[in-house]
């Protein structure tokens, strides 16, 4: 029997990544490309320029199909994972009626204002599905509950007229919804010419990007938590029911039909905080790292390894992107003295990310009454031994790094495996395709230090600094 290959797409906020896997979850080949910087025509706006998301996907698909040495006929399907919480307006012919609004754009969450030019409004997954298949269909699990009238119990458009009308979206301007792990359509001749994909290749529904990442990380029960280290950082646990009105988390649709993810509050701009430090650290430092055969992150990590837990009292609150309705909020670094070096700053940023998220995670699992015995960490940050150990020490449980930390692409491929019958269900696919690579045990001494900082001052720091930041913001206007 010929080998079966699964194509997984991970279209993110900073880049487009495409992987081809075999049915064991091994990477056969992969390609990626950055997307263009967002455009802010007005305060609060954040648009993807031109048709960049589609153009980027086309280019990466062409590259991966060129590098693939197998028989394209043995690729059984394409799983499509795109950025959640974006908003797309489409004309009747399926083309863009306006630039795609990023999840960071305030308009993405505003009530829909009808326009004759707009024939459909959808997340990016619906638009990309059309470009690949010509079908006006989308996954139910990427219809964000604060943007679209989705019923989280039925996984379909709400039949509550009051709920539906509150969004202002005419029913005929919404796409037909399909479950994750089902076929949305097939690659058209035009899409094949633009991407290099085989004509007729099945395009499979996945979910919102965090849910696809959770599936690709192996989150299929309550024994594990997940921390997703991306442009937006959040923690998640598996759920069986739509829990309404929780206090310390929200209920998200899973990548497994009629299952759920409970998701904590998160950190906007997430791992970008590290990118910010790299951008100001200087070209000379980058050149020195290159001469040593290191990336900038690796060199910073080497310096940070020499810094004790707690960074000698240097505390960072990672809040570099203020919400549109709280523009006074700012990130903070406090506690500098003559001991502090680049390594301290780097470690303090990581500790600030881990500690901020731990507060959210603890509140969530306490409300749920669960205590996962391990935390899976996914995303590019999980490549760092330093980050993995800091999270283990901070949370006081073992942290796990899987063989494939590009979990969203793997989750997309798992959906393909289910939709095309490679595996009988999601659990079987996860068992065969997701594997642990490394486990990090917590250091009890460091855990005590972090816990003392966290409960003693850190959790109250944003509240304590609020009036100071408000005054500073007002003074600078």
N, C-alpha and C positions, 0 to 999 in steps of 0.2 A: 504494500500500500504506500502511495506517495506521502511524503511529509506534508503536514498541514501547517500553514502559517497564519498568524493573526496580526492584523495591523492596528496599532493603538495610537490615537492622536491625543496630544495634550497641548491645547492652545491656551497659553497663559497670558498673564499681564505684561510680561517682559519678553517672552519668546514663544515660538512655536516649536514643539518637539514631536517627532514621529518615530515610532519604534516598530520593527517587525519582530515578532516572537515566534518560537515554535510552541507546540502545545504543552511543553513542560515549563513554559515561562522563561526560557533562556532567550537572551537578546541575540538575534541573528544579525541585525544591522540597525543603525539609527542615524538620524540627521536632525539638525536644529538650526534655527536662525532667529536673530532678535527681531522684535517688531519695533516700529517707529515710536519715538517719544509721544506721549499724549499732548494734545493741543488744548490750551486753556484760553478761549477767546474772551471769556468773562470770568470774574471771580466765582468759584464754585463749579465751573465747567471743566470737564475732562473728557475730551473726544479722541477717538482713534482716527487719525487722519486718512483721508481718501478712502480706499477700500482695503486698508492695510491688513486686516485680519484674514481676509480671503486671499489677498496677494501673497501674504507670508505662508499660508497653508499650501497654496499651489506650488510655491517655490520649494518648500521642504518636501512635499510629496514627490516632486520631480527628482529631487536629489536622492531620496531614499529608494525610489524605484530604480534609479540608475545604479546605485551601489548594491542593490539586492542581486545576488548571484543565483538564486533559485528560479524556479519556474513561476512566473506571475499567476498562472492558472491554479497554483496550489495555495494561493492566498484565499482564505475562505470568507473573509469579511473585514470591514473597517469599523472600529469603534470610535465614536466621535465625542470627545470631552472638550468643552469650551468654558471660557470664563463665566462664572455666574454673576448675576445681579447687573449685568449690562442691559441696555435697552436698545432695540433695533426698530427702526421704522422702514417698511418696505413698500415699494410701489406695486401695482398690480402685476407687473412682469417679474417681480421678485428681486429687483435691484434696489439699492439703497435709496430711500427718499431723503435721508439726512445722515450725517456722520454718526457712527455707532457711539453711543454714550457709555463711557466706562462705569464700572461700579463705584468709582470715586466721584462721579458727576452727580450733583444734587438733583438734577432733573430726572435721573433714573428712578427716583422714588416719589416723584410728584404725580398727581392725578393726570391721567391721559387727557390731552386736548385734541379733539378730533380735527382732521384735516382731509380734504378730498384727495390729496396726493397720497395719503397713507392708506394702503390696502390691507396691510398686516402689521401688527407689532408683536415682537417676540424677543426672547433671549438670543444670544449669539448662536446657540445650538440650532434654533429653528432656521435662522438665515443660512448658516453653513450647510444644513441638511438640504435646503432648496438648491444651493449652488452645486451640490454634488449629485442630487437625485432629481431635481425638478418637482419635488413633492413639498406641499405646504403642511408638513408634519413636524412634530417636535416631541422630545421626551417630556413626560409629565413631571419628572423629578428635577427639572431645571426651571420650573415656573415658580419664581420666588414669591412667597406669600404676602409680601408687602408691595409687590409690583403688579401681580396678576391675580385674578379671582379664582384661585385654585382651592379646591376642597381637599384638605389634608387627610380626610378619612377615605374618600372615594378615589382619590388620585385623578380627578377629572375636574372640568370647569364647574364652579359652584352653581347649584340650582336655586340658591337663595337670591332672590331678585334684589333685595336690599344690599346684600354683600356685593353682588355683581355690579350694580349701578354705582356703588361707591368708588369704583375704579375708573368709571367713565369710558370703558372700552366697549364698543359695539361687538356683539358676539361674532358677527361675520368677519371681524378683523383679528380673530384669534385662530391659531392653527389647531388642527386635530392632534390630540395627545396620544402617545403610545407609552407602554411600559418599558423600563430598562430591560435590556436583553431581548428586545424584539427588533425585527427588521423594519426600518423606516422607508426604505426604497433602495434603488439600485443606481450605480454610477451611470450617468448618461454619456452619450458619445461626445458631447461638448466638454463635459467635465473630464472625461478620459483624455481628450486632446490637450486640455490645460494642465493636467496633473500627472499624466503618465500612468494612472491607474487603469486596470482592465475594465472594459465596458461590461456593465452588468454586475460588478462587484457589490455584494450586499453592504449597505450602510446601516449600522446598528445603533439603537438608542442606548445611551448611558444615563447620566444624571448630572446634577450640578458638580462642579469640579471637586469640591471638598468631599462629597459623597463617593465619587469615583476613586478619589485618592484613598479613602477609608477602605473601600473594597479591595483595591490593589495592595493595601497594607495588611490585609487579612482580618479586618475588624468585622467579625460575623457573630460575636457573642459578647457577654459583659465582662469577660475576664481581663480584657486589655483596654487601655485608653490609647488615644492617638493624639499626637501633637504634630501639626502640619506646619512646617517651617517654610513659609512662602512670603510673597509680598503682603499677604494678610495672614497672620498667624492665629490659629485657633486650636482648641482641644475638643475632642469628641469622644463619646462612648456610644455603644450600640443600644438600640431601643426596640421594643416590641409593639408599642402603641403610641398614638398621637396624644401626647400629654399637653393639655391646654393650660395656658396662662401660668407657666412656671415662673419662679422669681429670679433664678440665677442661671438660666440657660434658655435656649429656644429649641423647638422641635423642627428638624429638617427632614426632608424626604431622603431615604436611603437609595443606594444603587441596587438594592434588592426589593422587588415590588412588595408593597404593603409592610415593609419594615422601615425603621426610622433611625435617625442619628440625633442624639442630644448634643447640642453644640454650645460651648461656653462663649462668653464675650471674648473678643480677640484683641489683637494689636494691629492697628492700621500702619501700613508701610513696613511692618514686620522686619524681614531680613534686609530690607533696604537701609536700615540703620547702620549695618555694617558697610554697605556700599557707600553710604555718606562718609564714614570715617576714611575709607579708602580714597575717596575723591579729594579729601583735604590733606591727606598725609604727605603728599608731595611725590613728584616724579623721581626724585633721587632715590627715595626709599624703594619704589617699585623697581628701579633699575638694579639696585643692590640685591633685592630678592631674586631677580632674574639671573643675575650673575651667580648666585648660590644655587640655582636650579629650583627655586621655590616660587610659589605664587605669593602675592601680597598677604592673603589670608593665612597661608602656612607659616610665613615668617612672623606675622603678628601672633599666631597661636603659639609658636615656639617661645616668644617673649612672655606671653600670658601664662604659659605653663609654670613659669618661675614665680608667679604672683600668688599669694595665698588666697584661699576662699574668703570672699568679702572684699577683695581688692583694697585691703588696708583702709577700709572706711569710705571708699569712693562709690557713691550710689548713683545709678542712672535710672531715670524714668523715661522709657522709650515712647514718647508721645510727640513725634516730629510732624505729624499730620493732624491738625485740629479738625474736629467735626465742623460742618458748615454753620451749625447753630451754637457753637462754643469756640469761637475763633480765638479767644484769650488763652486757650489751653496750649501749652508748650512742653517740649521735652526738657529734661533737667539733668545736669550732672552737678552733684554737690559733694563736698568733703575733700577737696583737693589740698594737698600739702606737698612739701619738697620731695617726698618719696615717689610720687606718682609719675609713671612713665607711659609710653605708648602701650606697653603690655597691660598696664593697669586699666587704661581707657578701654582697650579692646575687651578685656575680661569683664569689666564693669558693664559694658553694653550687653554682652551675652547674659550676665547674671541678671541685669534689669529685665531683659526679655523673659528669661525663665521665671523670675520671681513675680513679675506682673501676671504672667499666664497662670502660675501656680495659684494665685489668689482666686482667679476665675475658675480654675479647675476644681479646687477644693470646695468652693461654694456649690458648684454643680453636683459633684458626687455626694456631698453631704445631703443636699436636698433630695437626690435620688435614692439615698440610702445604700449605696454600693461602694466597694473598695477594690478596684482593679489591682491585680498583683503585678502588673508590668505596664510600661508605657512604650508603645511603638513610636518612633520618631521618623518622619519622612520629610522629603524635600532635600534641596541641596545642602542645607546646613547639617544634615545628618552624616555627611561625609567627614565631618570634623570630629576627631577623637575628643578634643577639648570640649566641644559643645555637648557631645553625648555624655561625658562624665559629669559636667556641670549639671545637666538635667537630672541625672541619677542622684547626685548628691543633694540637689535642691528638693526633689520630690520624695526622696527616701525609699524609692523602689527601683528595681532594675529597669534599665532602658534597653530597647532592642533596636538594632539596625538591620533591616532586611537586605537580602542580596540586591534587590532592585529598589533603589530609593526613588526612582521616577514612578511613583506608585499610581499616579493618575493614568499614565499610558498603559501600565499593566492592568489597571482596573478596566480600562476601555477594552483591552484584549480579552479579559475575562468575560465581559458582556458578549463579545463576538463568539467566544467558545460556547456560551450558553445558547445564544440565538441560532447558531448553526449546527448544534447537536454534537459538537466535539466533546462536551461534558453534559451530563444530565441536569445539572443544576449549579447554582452559584457556590454552594458549599463544596461540592466535588471539584469544581474548577479552582477554588482557592486552595484546597488541600494539595492539588497537583502543581499549582503554578506559583505559589508564594512561599518563600523560604527565608528563614532567619540566617543572617550572616554573623552578627556580633552581639554579645550581651555585656552590658556594663553594670557592675554591682555598685551600690552607693557606699561612699565612705562615711561612716557614722560620725566622725569628728566634724567633717565639713557640713554634714546635714544639721548638726546642732548649731553650728555658726550661722548657717543660712536661716534656720528656723528662728533664732534669736533676733536676727536683723529684720526678718519678715514680720513677725508678730510684735516686735518691740517698736518699730518705727515705719517700716517700708509701706505697709498697707494703708497707713494713715497719711503718708506723705502727700499724695495728690490733694487730699482734702485740706491739709494744713497750708499748702502752697496756693490754693485757689485764690484767696483775696489778693495775694502779692502779684500773681500772674494777671489777674483782672486789672489791677491798678497799672501795672507796667504796660499792658495792652492799650488801655485807654489813654495813657500818657503819650503813646507813640502814634496815635491816630491823628 
